[in-house]
Amino acid sequence: EISGKYFSWIHLWMPIVSKSKWKRLTGPLARPTPDVKLLLFAMKVLLWTPSGEAKSRQPRHREYTVLKEHLAEAEAVGIMTLELLQAWILTTIYEYAHGVYPAPYISIGTCFRYSLALGLNRKDKTVNPITIASDAQEERRRVWWSIIILDRIIS
């Protein structure tokens, strides 16, 4: 349900997660890794909207705080994956959209440094196009450009 809402609402204007890869990572036979679980959790937090009694809740609600803690833990143990970076990006969007300042300034910096560490800024001509599927290359491009766009908006 969460990923369905994400792909119906968020993916339309920020298509950073490949639908086909997501289905493969979360399908019935898949065993999602911690970074994939964090990405799903980030989707859930981003989709949060105050309603009813929750209208009085601050944007720094419990789920958001837990997500930030887990992202910091993943970084501390050295998890470096595209899925974790995507979770950071969705968290940054949440922070910006809900006015959780100064968090988006810091988070977009983390996203940028993370993307550099993953080599998303490089157009490596030595990489054989056959070794990286075109949909994976496109996903990496979209992630890189989402960070550039968010940095311009937030800064």
Summary of the structure (lengths in Angstrom):
residues: 155
radius of gyration: 15.6
end to end distance: 33.2
largest distance: 55.5
contacts: 419
relative contact order: 0.13
helix: 66%
strand: 0%
